[in-house]
Amino acid sequence: METREHPHREAWNKGKLVGQNAPLKPKDIWAIRIHLQNAHDVRDLAMFNLAIDSKLRGCDLVSLRVRDVTHGNQVLSRAMVVQRKTQRPVQFELTEPTRTAEAAWIAKVALRSGPSSSN
C-alpha cells in the first residue's frame, strides 16, 4: 500500500490575533458618527446610534419595531425591549443624537408605529 504525503498546511490564523476585539474608543465612535453624518446615511446613523445606546445584540437590534422606540410621533427618551436570547427585559436611554437620527430616519422612510411596521 502506497502512502501519500500531504504537504503541511499552515493554520489560517497563524500569527494573527484571535479572540474578542478591543471595544471602540469614544473617539472612534465619534469618527464613525461624523462619517455617517457627512455621507447623509440616515439609516446607518440611526442604527449605529441605537446600537451604541442600547448595547443590544445584533439580532435584537434589527428586530426592533418603530413602536419600541416611539410613542405617537415622538421618539422616546427611554425604551425597553425583551432580549431574544435571555428573555429578559432591557431598559436603555436614547440620547439626543440618537433620538434625532431615529426621527430623521422614520420621517425619511415614512415608517409608522402600527402593528405591521418595522425599522
KESERO-13443 format. One record per atom (N, C-alpha, C, O): x, y, z; atom name. Coordinates in nm, 2 decimals. Layout:
N
+--------+--------+--------+-------+
:   east :  north :     up : atome :
+--------+--------+--------+-------+
:      X :      Y :      Z :    CA :
...
+--------+--------+--------+-------+
! end
This chain:
119
+--------+--------+--------+-------+
:   east :  north :     up : atome :
+--------+--------+--------+-------+
:   0.08 :  -0.12 :   0.00 :     N :
:   0.00 :   0.00 :   0.00 :    CA :
:   0.09 :   0.12 :   0.00 :     C :
:   0.19 :   0.13 :   0.07 :     O :
:   0.05 :   0.22 :  -0.08 :     N :
:   0.13 :   0.33 :  -0.10 :    CA :
:   0.08 :   0.45 :  -0.01 :     C :
:  -0.04 :   0.47 :  -0.01 :     O :
:   0.16 :   0.52 :   0.06 :     N :
:   0.12 :   0.63 :   0.14 :    CA :
:   0.15 :   0.76 :   0.07 :     C :
:   0.26 :   0.78 :   0.01 :     O :
:   0.05 :   0.85 :   0.07 :     N :
:   0.08 :   0.98 :   0.01 :    CA :
:   0.11 :   1.08 :   0.13 :     C :
:   0.04 :   1.08 :   0.23 :     O :
:   0.20 :   1.16 :   0.10 :     N :
:   0.23 :   1.26 :   0.20 :    CA :
:   0.16 :   1.39 :   0.16 :     C :
:   0.16 :   1.44 :   0.05 :     O :
:   0.09 :   1.44 :   0.26 :     N :
:   0.02 :   1.57 :   0.23 :    CA :
:   0.11 :   1.68 :   0.27 :     C :
:   0.18 :   1.68 :   0.37 :     O :
:   0.12 :   1.79 :   0.19 :     N :
:   0.20 :   1.90 :   0.23 :    CA :
:   0.15 :   1.96 :   0.35 :     C :
:   0.03 :   1.97 :   0.37 :     O :
:   0.24 :   2.01 :   0.43 :     N :
:   0.20 :   2.07 :   0.56 :    CA :
:   0.13 :   2.21 :   0.53 :     C :
:   0.19 :   2.29 :   0.47 :     O :
:   0.01 :   2.22 :   0.58 :     N :
:  -0.06 :   2.35 :   0.57 :    CA :
:  -0.05 :   2.43 :   0.70 :     C :
:  -0.06 :   2.37 :   0.81 :     O :
:  -0.03 :   2.56 :   0.68 :     N :
:  -0.03 :   2.65 :   0.80 :    CA :
:  -0.18 :   2.68 :   0.84 :     C :
:  -0.26 :   2.69 :   0.75 :     O :
:  -0.20 :   2.70 :   0.96 :     N :
:  -0.33 :   2.74 :   1.01 :    CA :
:  -0.36 :   2.88 :   0.95 :     C :
:  -0.27 :   2.97 :   0.94 :     O :
:  -0.49 :   2.91 :   0.92 :     N :
:  -0.53 :   3.03 :   0.87 :    CA :
:  -0.51 :   3.15 :   0.96 :     C :
:  -0.49 :   3.26 :   0.92 :     O :
:  -0.50 :   3.12 :   1.09 :     N :
:  -0.49 :   3.23 :   1.19 :    CA :
:  -0.35 :   3.23 :   1.25 :     C :
:  -0.33 :   3.30 :   1.35 :     O :
:  -0.25 :   3.16 :   1.19 :     N :
:  -0.12 :   3.16 :   1.25 :    CA :
:  -0.06 :   3.30 :   1.24 :     C :
:  -0.06 :   3.36 :   1.13 :     O :
:  -0.01 :   3.35 :   1.35 :     N :
:   0.05 :   3.48 :   1.36 :    CA :
:  -0.05 :   3.60 :   1.37 :     C :
:  -0.01 :   3.71 :   1.37 :     O :
:  -0.18 :   3.56 :   1.37 :     N :
:  -0.28 :   3.67 :   1.38 :    CA :
:  -0.34 :   3.67 :   1.52 :     C :
:  -0.34 :   3.57 :   1.59 :     O :
:  -0.39 :   3.78 :   1.56 :     N :
:  -0.46 :   3.79 :   1.69 :    CA :
:  -0.60 :   3.74 :   1.68 :     C :
:  -0.67 :   3.78 :   1.59 :     O :
:  -0.63 :   3.65 :   1.76 :     N :
:  -0.77 :   3.59 :   1.76 :    CA :
:  -0.84 :   3.62 :   1.89 :     C :
:  -0.78 :   3.65 :   1.99 :     O :
:  -0.97 :   3.60 :   1.88 :     N :
:  -1.05 :   3.63 :   2.00 :    CA :
:  -1.12 :   3.76 :   1.99 :     C :
:  -1.14 :   3.82 :   1.88 :     O :
:  -1.17 :   3.81 :   2.10 :     N :
:  -1.25 :   3.93 :   2.11 :    CA :
:  -1.17 :   4.05 :   2.07 :     C :
:  -1.06 :   4.07 :   2.11 :     O :
:  -1.23 :   4.14 :   1.99 :     N :
:  -1.17 :   4.26 :   1.96 :    CA :
:  -1.18 :   4.36 :   2.07 :     C :
:  -1.27 :   4.35 :   2.16 :     O :
:  -1.09 :   4.46 :   2.07 :     N :
:  -1.10 :   4.56 :   2.17 :    CA :
:  -1.22 :   4.65 :   2.15 :     C :
:  -1.26 :   4.67 :   2.03 :     O :
:  -1.28 :   4.70 :   2.25 :     N :
:  -1.40 :   4.78 :   2.24 :    CA :
:  -1.37 :   4.92 :   2.17 :     C :
:  -1.25 :   4.96 :   2.17 :     O :
:  -1.47 :   4.98 :   2.10 :     N :
:  -1.45 :   5.10 :   2.04 :    CA :
:  -1.42 :   5.21 :   2.14 :     C :
:  -1.48 :   5.21 :   2.25 :     O :
:  -1.33 :   5.30 :   2.11 :     N :
:  -1.30 :   5.41 :   2.20 :    CA :
:  -1.39 :   5.53 :   2.16 :     C :
:  -1.45 :   5.53 :   2.05 :     O :
:  -1.42 :   5.62 :   2.26 :     N :
:  -1.51 :   5.73 :   2.23 :    CA :
:  -1.47 :   5.81 :   2.10 :     C :
:  -1.56 :   5.85 :   2.02 :     O :
:  -1.34 :   5.82 :   2.07 :     N :
:  -1.30 :   5.90 :   1.95 :    CA :
:  -1.34 :   5.82 :   1.83 :     C :
:  -1.37 :   5.88 :   1.72 :     O :
:  -1.33 :   5.69 :   1.83 :     N :
:  -1.37 :   5.60 :   1.72 :    CA :
:  -1.52 :   5.61 :   1.69 :     C :
:  -1.57 :   5.62 :   1.58 :     O :
:  -1.60 :   5.61 :   1.80 :     N :
:  -1.74 :   5.62 :   1.79 :    CA :
:  -1.78 :   5.76 :   1.73 :     C :
:  -1.87 :   5.76 :   1.64 :     O :
:  -1.72 :   5.86 :   1.77 :     N :
:  -1.75 :   5.99 :   1.71 :    CA :
:  -1.70 :   6.00 :   1.57 :     C :
:  -1.77 :   6.07 :   1.49 :     O :
:  -1.59 :   5.94 :   1.54 :     N :
:  -1.54 :   5.94 :   1.40 :    CA :
:  -1.64 :   5.87 :   1.31 :     C :
:  -1.67 :   5.91 :   1.19 :     O :
:  -1.70 :   5.76 :   1.35 :     N :
:  -1.80 :   5.68 :   1.27 :    CA :
:  -1.92 :   5.77 :   1.26 :     C :
:  -1.98 :   5.78 :   1.15 :     O :
:  -1.97 :   5.83 :   1.37 :     N :
:  -2.09 :   5.92 :   1.36 :    CA :
:  -2.07 :   6.03 :   1.26 :     C :
:  -2.16 :   6.06 :   1.18 :     O :
:  -1.95 :   6.10 :   1.27 :     N :
:  -1.93 :   6.21 :   1.17 :    CA :
:  -1.92 :   6.16 :   1.03 :     C :
:  -1.98 :   6.22 :   0.94 :     O :
:  -1.86 :   6.04 :   1.01 :     N :
:  -1.86 :   5.99 :   0.87 :    CA :
:  -2.00 :   5.96 :   0.82 :     C :
:  -2.03 :   5.99 :   0.70 :     O :
:  -2.08 :   5.90 :   0.90 :     N :
:  -2.22 :   5.87 :   0.86 :    CA :
:  -2.30 :   6.00 :   0.84 :     C :
:  -2.38 :   6.00 :   0.75 :     O :
:  -2.28 :   6.10 :   0.92 :     N :
:  -2.35 :   6.22 :   0.90 :    CA :
:  -2.31 :   6.29 :   0.77 :     C :
:  -2.39 :   6.34 :   0.70 :     O :
:  -2.17 :   6.29 :   0.74 :     N :
:  -2.12 :   6.36 :   0.62 :    CA :
:  -2.17 :   6.28 :   0.50 :     C :
:  -2.19 :   6.34 :   0.39 :     O :
:  -2.19 :   6.15 :   0.51 :     N :
:  -2.24 :   6.07 :   0.40 :    CA :
:  -2.39 :   6.08 :   0.38 :     C :
:  -2.45 :   6.02 :   0.29 :     O :
:  -2.46 :   6.15 :   0.47 :     N :
:  -2.60 :   6.16 :   0.48 :    CA :
:  -2.67 :   6.02 :   0.48 :     C :
:  -2.77 :   6.00 :   0.41 :     O :
:  -2.61 :   5.93 :   0.55 :     N :
:  -2.66 :   5.79 :   0.56 :    CA :
:  -2.75 :   5.78 :   0.69 :     C :
:  -2.70 :   5.74 :   0.79 :     O :
:  -2.87 :   5.82 :   0.67 :     N :
:  -2.97 :   5.84 :   0.78 :    CA :
:  -2.99 :   5.71 :   0.85 :     C :
:  -2.99 :   5.70 :   0.97 :     O :
:  -3.02 :   5.60 :   0.77 :     N :
:  -3.05 :   5.47 :   0.83 :    CA :
:  -2.93 :   5.42 :   0.91 :     C :
:  -2.95 :   5.38 :   1.03 :     O :
:  -2.81 :   5.42 :   0.85 :     N :
:  -2.70 :   5.36 :   0.92 :    CA :
:  -2.66 :   5.44 :   1.05 :     C :
:  -2.62 :   5.39 :   1.15 :     O :
:  -2.68 :   5.57 :   1.04 :     N :
:  -2.65 :   5.66 :   1.16 :    CA :
:  -2.75 :   5.63 :   1.27 :     C :
:  -2.71 :   5.61 :   1.38 :     O :
:  -2.88 :   5.61 :   1.23 :     N :
:  -2.98 :   5.58 :   1.33 :    CA :
:  -2.95 :   5.44 :   1.40 :     C :
:  -2.96 :   5.43 :   1.52 :     O :
:  -2.92 :   5.34 :   1.32 :     N :
:  -2.89 :   5.21 :   1.37 :    CA :
:  -2.76 :   5.21 :   1.45 :     C :
:  -2.76 :   5.14 :   1.56 :     O :
:  -2.66 :   5.28 :   1.41 :     N :
:  -2.53 :   5.28 :   1.48 :    CA :
:  -2.56 :   5.35 :   1.62 :     C :
:  -2.51 :   5.29 :   1.72 :     O :
:  -2.62 :   5.46 :   1.62 :     N :
:  -2.65 :   5.53 :   1.75 :    CA :
:  -2.73 :   5.45 :   1.84 :     C :
:  -2.71 :   5.44 :   1.96 :     O :
:  -2.83 :   5.38 :   1.78 :     N :
:  -2.92 :   5.29 :   1.86 :    CA :
:  -2.84 :   5.17 :   1.92 :     C :
:  -2.86 :   5.13 :   2.04 :     O :
:  -2.75 :   5.12 :   1.84 :     N :
:  -2.67 :   5.01 :   1.89 :    CA :
:  -2.58 :   5.05 :   2.00 :     C :
:  -2.56 :   4.98 :   2.10 :     O :
:  -2.52 :   5.17 :   1.99 :     N :
:  -2.43 :   5.22 :   2.10 :    CA :
:  -2.51 :   5.25 :   2.22 :     C :
:  -2.46 :   5.21 :   2.33 :     O :
:  -2.62 :   5.31 :   2.21 :     N :
:  -2.71 :   5.34 :   2.33 :    CA :
:  -2.76 :   5.22 :   2.40 :     C :
:  -2.76 :   5.21 :   2.52 :     O :
:  -2.81 :   5.13 :   2.32 :     N :
:  -2.88 :   5.01 :   2.38 :    CA :
:  -2.79 :   4.90 :   2.42 :     C :
:  -2.82 :   4.82 :   2.51 :     O :
:  -2.67 :   4.88 :   2.35 :     N :
:  -2.58 :   4.77 :   2.37 :    CA :
:  -2.65 :   4.64 :   2.35 :     C :
:  -2.62 :   4.54 :   2.41 :     O :
:  -2.75 :   4.63 :   2.26 :     N :
:  -2.83 :   4.51 :   2.23 :    CA :
:  -2.74 :   4.42 :   2.14 :     C :
:  -2.66 :   4.47 :   2.06 :     O :
:  -2.77 :   4.30 :   2.14 :     N :
:  -2.72 :   4.20 :   2.04 :    CA :
:  -2.77 :   4.24 :   1.90 :     C :
:  -2.88 :   4.30 :   1.89 :     O :
:  -2.70 :   4.20 :   1.80 :     N :
:  -2.74 :   4.24 :   1.66 :    CA :
:  -2.88 :   4.19 :   1.63 :     C :
:  -2.96 :   4.26 :   1.57 :     O :
:  -2.91 :   4.06 :   1.67 :     N :
:  -3.04 :   4.00 :   1.64 :    CA :
:  -3.15 :   4.08 :   1.70 :     C :
:  -3.26 :   4.10 :   1.65 :     O :
:  -3.13 :   4.13 :   1.83 :     N :
:  -3.23 :   4.21 :   1.89 :    CA :
:  -3.24 :   4.35 :   1.83 :     C :
:  -3.35 :   4.41 :   1.83 :     O :
:  -3.13 :   4.41 :   1.79 :     N :
:  -3.13 :   4.54 :   1.73 :    CA :
:  -3.21 :   4.54 :   1.60 :     C :
:  -3.29 :   4.63 :   1.58 :     O :
:  -3.18 :   4.45 :   1.51 :     N :
:  -3.25 :   4.45 :   1.38 :    CA :
:  -3.40 :   4.41 :   1.39 :     C :
:  -3.47 :   4.43 :   1.30 :     O :
:  -3.44 :   4.35 :   1.50 :     N :
:  -3.58 :   4.31 :   1.52 :    CA :
:  -3.66 :   4.42 :   1.59 :     C :
:  -3.78 :   4.40 :   1.61 :     O :
:  -3.60 :   4.53 :   1.62 :     N :
:  -3.68 :   4.64 :   1.69 :    CA :
:  -3.78 :   4.69 :   1.59 :     C :
:  -3.76 :   4.69 :   1.47 :     O :
:  -3.89 :   4.73 :   1.65 :     N :
:  -4.00 :   4.79 :   1.58 :    CA :
:  -4.01 :   4.94 :   1.61 :     C :
:  -3.95 :   4.99 :   1.71 :     O :
:  -4.07 :   5.02 :   1.52 :     N :
:  -4.08 :   5.16 :   1.54 :    CA :
:  -4.15 :   5.18 :   1.67 :     C :
:  -4.12 :   5.28 :   1.75 :     O :
:  -4.25 :   5.10 :   1.70 :     N :
:  -4.33 :   5.12 :   1.83 :    CA :
:  -4.25 :   5.09 :   1.95 :     C :
:  -4.28 :   5.14 :   2.06 :     O :
:  -4.13 :   5.03 :   1.94 :     N :
:  -4.04 :   5.01 :   2.05 :    CA :
:  -3.97 :   5.13 :   2.10 :     C :
:  -3.93 :   5.14 :   2.21 :     O :
:  -3.95 :   5.23 :   2.01 :     N :
:  -3.87 :   5.35 :   2.04 :    CA :
:  -3.95 :   5.48 :   2.02 :     C :
:  -3.90 :   5.59 :   2.04 :     O :
:  -4.08 :   5.46 :   1.99 :     N :
:  -4.16 :   5.58 :   1.97 :    CA :
:  -4.29 :   5.57 :   2.05 :     C :
:  -4.34 :   5.46 :   2.08 :     O :
:  -4.35 :   5.69 :   2.07 :     N :
:  -4.49 :   5.70 :   2.12 :    CA :
:  -4.56 :   5.81 :   2.04 :     C :
:  -4.53 :   5.92 :   2.06 :     O :
:  -4.65 :   5.77 :   1.96 :     N :
:  -4.71 :   5.86 :   1.87 :    CA :
:  -4.60 :   5.91 :   1.77 :     C :
:  -4.54 :   5.82 :   1.70 :     O :
:  -4.58 :   6.04 :   1.76 :     N :
:  -4.48 :   6.09 :   1.67 :    CA :
:  -4.35 :   6.13 :   1.74 :     C :
:  -4.26 :   6.18 :   1.68 :     O :
:  -4.34 :   6.09 :   1.86 :     N :
:  -4.23 :   6.13 :   1.94 :    CA :
:  -4.14 :   6.01 :   1.97 :     C :
:  -4.19 :   5.91 :   2.01 :     O :
:  -4.01 :   6.03 :   1.95 :     N :
:  -3.91 :   5.92 :   1.99 :    CA :
:  -3.89 :   5.93 :   2.14 :     C :
:  -3.87 :   6.04 :   2.20 :     O :
:  -3.90 :   5.81 :   2.20 :     N :
:  -3.89 :   5.80 :   2.35 :    CA :
:  -3.75 :   5.83 :   2.40 :     C :
:  -3.65 :   5.81 :   2.33 :     O :
:  -3.74 :   5.88 :   2.52 :     N :
:  -3.61 :   5.90 :   2.58 :    CA :
:  -3.56 :   5.78 :   2.65 :     C :
:  -3.44 :   5.76 :   2.67 :     O :
:  -3.65 :   5.69 :   2.68 :     N :
:  -3.62 :   5.55 :   2.74 :    CA :
:  -3.70 :   5.45 :   2.67 :     C :
:  -3.82 :   5.47 :   2.63 :     O :
:  -3.64 :   5.34 :   2.64 :     N :
:  -3.71 :   5.23 :   2.58 :    CA :
:  -3.68 :   5.10 :   2.65 :     C :
:  -3.58 :   5.09 :   2.72 :     O :
:  -3.77 :   5.00 :   2.64 :     N :
:  -3.75 :   4.87 :   2.70 :    CA :
:  -3.79 :   4.76 :   2.60 :     C :
:  -3.90 :   4.77 :   2.54 :     O :
:  -3.70 :   4.66 :   2.58 :     N :
:  -3.72 :   4.55 :   2.49 :    CA :
:  -3.69 :   4.42 :   2.57 :     C :
:  -3.61 :   4.42 :   2.66 :     O :
:  -3.74 :   4.31 :   2.52 :     N :
:  -3.71 :   4.18 :   2.58 :    CA :
:  -3.61 :   4.12 :   2.49 :     C :
:  -3.63 :   4.10 :   2.37 :     O :
:  -3.49 :   4.08 :   2.55 :     N :
:  -3.39 :   4.01 :   2.47 :    CA :
:  -3.44 :   3.88 :   2.42 :     C :
:  -3.50 :   3.80 :   2.50 :     O :
:  -3.40 :   3.84 :   2.30 :     N :
:  -3.44 :   3.71 :   2.24 :    CA :
:  -3.37 :   3.60 :   2.31 :     C :
:  -3.43 :   3.49 :   2.34 :     O :
:  -3.24 :   3.61 :   2.34 :     N :
:  -3.16 :   3.51 :   2.39 :    CA :
:  -3.19 :   3.47 :   2.54 :     C :
:  -3.21 :   3.36 :   2.57 :     O :
:  -3.20 :   3.58 :   2.62 :     N :
:  -3.22 :   3.56 :   2.76 :    CA :
:  -3.37 :   3.57 :   2.81 :     C :
:  -3.40 :   3.53 :   2.92 :     O :
:  -3.45 :   3.63 :   2.72 :     N :
:  -3.59 :   3.65 :   2.75 :    CA :
:  -3.60 :   3.75 :   2.87 :     C :
:  -3.70 :   3.75 :   2.94 :     O :
:  -3.50 :   3.83 :   2.89 :     N :
:  -3.50 :   3.93 :   3.00 :    CA :
:  -3.53 :   4.07 :   2.94 :     C :
:  -3.47 :   4.10 :   2.83 :     O :
:  -3.60 :   4.15 :   3.01 :     N :
:  -3.62 :   4.29 :   2.96 :    CA :
:  -3.50 :   4.37 :   2.98 :     C :
:  -3.43 :   4.36 :   3.08 :     O :
:  -3.47 :   4.46 :   2.89 :     N :
:  -3.36 :   4.55 :   2.90 :    CA :
:  -3.41 :   4.69 :   2.87 :     C :
:  -3.48 :   4.72 :   2.77 :     O :
:  -3.38 :   4.78 :   2.97 :     N :
:  -3.42 :   4.92 :   2.95 :    CA :
:  -3.30 :   5.00 :   2.92 :     C :
:  -3.19 :   4.98 :   2.98 :     O :
:  -3.31 :   5.10 :   2.83 :     N :
:  -3.20 :   5.18 :   2.79 :    CA :
:  -3.24 :   5.32 :   2.76 :     C :
:  -3.36 :   5.34 :   2.72 :     O :
:  -3.15 :   5.41 :   2.77 :     N :
:  -3.18 :   5.55 :   2.74 :    CA :
:  -3.14 :   5.59 :   2.60 :     C :
:  -3.03 :   5.54 :   2.56 :     O :
:  -3.22 :   5.66 :   2.53 :     N :
:  -3.18 :   5.71 :   2.40 :    CA :
:  -3.13 :   5.85 :   2.41 :     C :
:  -3.21 :   5.94 :   2.45 :     O :
:  -3.01 :   5.87 :   2.37 :     N :
:  -2.95 :   6.01 :   2.38 :    CA :
:  -3.01 :   6.10 :   2.28 :     C :
:  -3.08 :   6.05 :   2.18 :     O :
:  -2.99 :   6.23 :   2.29 :     N :
:  -3.04 :   6.32 :   2.20 :    CA :
:  -3.00 :   6.30 :   2.05 :     C :
:  -3.08 :   6.30 :   1.96 :     O :
:  -2.87 :   6.27 :   2.03 :     N :
:  -2.83 :   6.24 :   1.89 :    CA :
:  -2.90 :   6.12 :   1.83 :     C :
:  -2.94 :   6.12 :   1.71 :     O :
:  -2.93 :   6.02 :   1.92 :     N :
:  -3.00 :   5.90 :   1.87 :    CA :
:  -3.14 :   5.93 :   1.84 :     C :
:  -3.20 :   5.89 :   1.74 :     O :
:  -3.21 :   6.01 :   1.93 :     N :
:  -3.35 :   6.05 :   1.90 :    CA :
:  -3.36 :   6.13 :   1.78 :     C :
:  -3.45 :   6.11 :   1.70 :     O :
:  -3.27 :   6.22 :   1.75 :     N :
:  -3.27 :   6.30 :   1.63 :    CA :
:  -3.25 :   6.21 :   1.51 :     C :
:  -3.32 :   6.23 :   1.41 :     O :
:  -3.16 :   6.12 :   1.51 :     N :
:  -3.13 :   6.03 :   1.40 :    CA :
:  -3.25 :   5.94 :   1.37 :     C :
:  -3.29 :   5.92 :   1.26 :     O :
:  -3.31 :   5.88 :   1.48 :     N :
:  -3.42 :   5.80 :   1.47 :    CA :
:  -3.54 :   5.87 :   1.40 :     C :
:  -3.61 :   5.82 :   1.31 :     O :
:  -3.57 :   5.99 :   1.45 :     N :
:  -3.68 :   6.07 :   1.40 :    CA :
:  -3.65 :   6.11 :   1.25 :     C :
:  -3.75 :   6.10 :   1.17 :     O :
:  -3.53 :   6.14 :   1.21 :     N :
:  -3.50 :   6.17 :   1.07 :    CA :
:  -3.52 :   6.04 :   0.99 :     C :
:  -3.57 :   6.06 :   0.88 :     O :
:  -3.48 :   5.93 :   1.03 :     N :
:  -3.50 :   5.81 :   0.96 :    CA :
:  -3.64 :   5.77 :   0.94 :     C :
:  -3.69 :   5.74 :   0.83 :     O :
:  -3.72 :   5.78 :   1.05 :     N :
:  -3.86 :   5.75 :   1.05 :    CA :
:  -3.93 :   5.84 :   0.95 :     C :
:  -4.02 :   5.80 :   0.88 :     O :
:  -3.90 :   5.97 :   0.95 :     N :
:  -3.96 :   6.07 :   0.86 :    CA :
:  -3.92 :   6.04 :   0.72 :     C :
:  -4.00 :   6.05 :   0.63 :     O :
:  -3.79 :   6.01 :   0.70 :     N :
:  -3.75 :   5.99 :   0.56 :    CA :
:  -3.81 :   5.87 :   0.49 :     C :
:  -3.85 :   5.88 :   0.37 :     O :
:  -3.83 :   5.76 :   0.56 :     N :
:  -3.88 :   5.64 :   0.51 :    CA :
:  -4.03 :   5.63 :   0.53 :     C :
:  -4.10 :   5.54 :   0.48 :     O :
:  -4.09 :   5.73 :   0.60 :     N :
:  -4.23 :   5.73 :   0.63 :    CA :
:  -4.28 :   5.60 :   0.71 :     C :
:  -4.38 :   5.54 :   0.68 :     O :
:  -4.20 :   5.57 :   0.81 :     N :
:  -4.23 :   5.45 :   0.89 :    CA :
:  -4.34 :   5.49 :   0.99 :     C :
:  -4.35 :   5.60 :   1.03 :     O :
:  -4.42 :   5.39 :   1.02 :     N :
:  -4.53 :   5.41 :   1.12 :    CA :
:  -4.52 :   5.32 :   1.23 :     C :
:  -4.45 :   5.21 :   1.22 :     O :
:  -4.58 :   5.35 :   1.35 :     N :
:  -4.56 :   5.27 :   1.46 :    CA :
:  -4.68 :   5.17 :   1.48 :     C :
:  -4.71 :   5.12 :   1.59 :     O :
:  -4.75 :   5.14 :   1.37 :     N :
:  -4.86 :   5.05 :   1.37 :    CA :
:  -4.81 :   4.90 :   1.38 :     C :
:  -4.69 :   4.88 :   1.39 :     O :
:  -4.90 :   4.81 :   1.39 :     N :
:  -4.86 :   4.67 :   1.41 :    CA :
:  -4.78 :   4.60 :   1.30 :     C :
:  -4.71 :   4.51 :   1.32 :     O :
:  -4.78 :   4.66 :   1.18 :     N :
:  -4.71 :   4.59 :   1.07 :    CA :
:  -4.58 :   4.66 :   1.03 :     C :
:  -4.51 :   4.62 :   0.93 :     O :
:  -4.55 :   4.77 :   1.10 :     N :
:  -4.43 :   4.85 :   1.06 :    CA :
:  -4.31 :   4.80 :   1.14 :     C :
:  -4.32 :   4.75 :   1.25 :     O :
:  -4.19 :   4.82 :   1.08 :     N :
:  -4.06 :   4.79 :   1.15 :    CA :
:  -3.96 :   4.89 :   1.11 :     C :
:  -3.97 :   4.95 :   1.00 :     O :
:  -3.85 :   4.90 :   1.18 :     N :
:  -3.74 :   4.98 :   1.15 :    CA :
:  -3.61 :   4.91 :   1.15 :     C :
:  -3.51 :   4.97 :   1.12 :     O :
+--------+--------+--------+-------+
! end
